[in-house]
Amino acid sequence: MTHDVSQWLAEIKTLRQQLADAQQEREQAYTTAANWQRLYETEAQQRRTEANLSRQAIADLKQEIQQLKGMATIEGSATTEPAMIRAEVDKLQTVAELQAKLVEALTDRDRLIQALKIEQSNHAQTRKGLTTALGDAIDMLSKDNR
């Protein structure tokens, strides 16, 4: 009988050890799962951020395209033919309409003159910078060749 009891106690001890091992494995599995969940959430957040940045970049580019289209319309209207201008003037019925169109044309002219001056200034500055850079490069090359 003692042998049966000691056998039962040994089996209980073995079962307790197996239970402890199973619990430890379960805890490790929970830890691993939590780690994978954290990694997944971090990755998902990065993807959401990238998607939002991409959407913003697309919106910015669309807005820039619209602005460029608007500029192209203005530039295209500056090259209209005299016959088209004559037809537009002929449509004007009153002196007030003609005066309004003249004011609009003079305003556009002033704006374009200002834009041209700015462009000329930028061009001169760029030319000056490039000339300076070219001079520096020539000086460096001549010093290296000595």
Backbone hydrogen bonds, N-H to C=O, Kabsch-Sander energy under -0.5 kcal/mol:
donor,donor_aa,acceptor,acceptor_aa,energy
5,V,1,M,-2.3
6,S,2,T,-3.0
7,Q,3,H,-2.2
8,W,4,D,-2.4
9,L,5,V,-2.8
10,A,6,S,-2.3
11,E,7,Q,-2.2
12,I,8,W,-2.6
13,K,9,L,-2.5
14,T,10,A,-2.4
15,L,11,E,-2.7
16,R,12,I,-2.6
17,Q,13,K,-2.3
18,Q,14,T,-2.5
19,L,15,L,-2.6
20,A,16,R,-2.8
21,D,17,Q,-2.7
22,A,18,Q,-2.7
23,Q,19,L,-2.5
24,Q,20,A,-2.4
25,E,21,D,-2.6
26,R,22,A,-2.5
27,E,23,Q,-2.4
28,Q,24,Q,-2.3
29,A,25,E,-2.6
30,Y,26,R,-2.6
31,T,27,E,-2.5
32,T,28,Q,-2.8
33,A,29,A,-2.8
34,A,30,Y,-2.7
35,N,31,T,-2.3
36,W,32,T,-2.7
37,Q,33,A,-2.6
38,R,34,A,-2.4
39,L,35,N,-2.5
40,Y,36,W,-2.7
41,E,37,Q,-2.7
42,T,38,R,-2.4
43,E,39,L,-2.6
44,A,40,Y,-2.8
45,Q,41,E,-2.4
46,Q,42,T,-2.2
47,R,43,E,-2.4
48,R,44,A,-2.5
49,T,45,Q,-2.5
50,E,46,Q,-2.8
51,A,47,R,-2.5
52,N,48,R,-2.5
53,L,49,T,-2.6
54,S,50,E,-2.5
55,R,51,A,-2.7
56,Q,52,N,-2.4
57,A,53,L,-2.5
58,I,54,S,-2.6
59,A,55,R,-2.5
60,D,56,Q,-2.6
61,L,57,A,-2.6
62,K,58,I,-2.7
63,Q,59,A,-2.3
64,E,60,D,-2.5
65,I,61,L,-2.5
66,Q,62,K,-2.4
67,Q,63,Q,-2.4
68,L,64,E,-2.7
69,K,65,I,-2.7
70,G,66,Q,-2.2
71,M,67,Q,-2.2
72,A,68,L,-2.4
73,T,69,K,-2.0
74,I,70,G,-1.9
75,E,71,M,-2.9
76,G,72,A,-2.9
77,S,73,T,-2.0
78,A,74,I,-1.0
78,A,75,E,-0.5
79,T,75,E,-0.5
79,T,76,G,-0.9
80,T,77,S,-1.0
85,I,81,E,-2.0
86,R,82,P,-2.7
87,A,83,A,-2.2
88,E,84,M,-2.1
89,V,85,I,-2.4
90,D,86,R,-2.4
91,K,87,A,-1.1
92,L,88,E,-0.6
92,L,89,V,-1.1
98,L,94,T,-2.0
99,Q,95,V,-2.9
100,A,96,A,-2.5
101,K,97,E,-2.4
102,L,98,L,-2.3
103,V,99,Q,-2.7
104,E,100,A,-2.2
105,A,101,K,-2.4
106,L,102,L,-2.8
107,T,103,V,-2.4
108,D,104,E,-2.4
109,R,105,A,-2.5
110,D,106,L,-2.5
111,R,107,T,-2.4
112,L,108,D,-2.7
113,I,109,R,-2.6
114,Q,110,D,-2.4
115,A,111,R,-2.4
116,L,112,L,-2.5
117,K,113,I,-2.5
118,I,114,Q,-2.3
119,E,115,A,-2.5
120,Q,116,L,-2.8
121,S,117,K,-2.5
122,N,118,I,-2.7
123,H,119,E,-2.5
124,A,120,Q,-2.6
125,Q,121,S,-2.4
126,T,122,N,-2.5
127,R,123,H,-2.8
128,K,124,A,-2.5
129,G,125,Q,-2.6
130,L,126,T,-2.8
131,T,127,R,-2.5
132,T,128,K,-2.5
133,A,129,G,-2.5
134,L,130,L,-2.6
135,G,131,T,-2.6
136,D,132,T,-2.6
137,A,133,A,-2.4
138,I,134,L,-2.4
139,D,135,G,-2.5
140,M,136,D,-2.6
141,L,137,A,-2.4
142,S,138,I,-2.7
143,K,139,D,-2.2
144,D,140,M,-2.2
145,N,141,L,-1.7
146,R,142,S,-0.5
146,R,143,K,-0.7
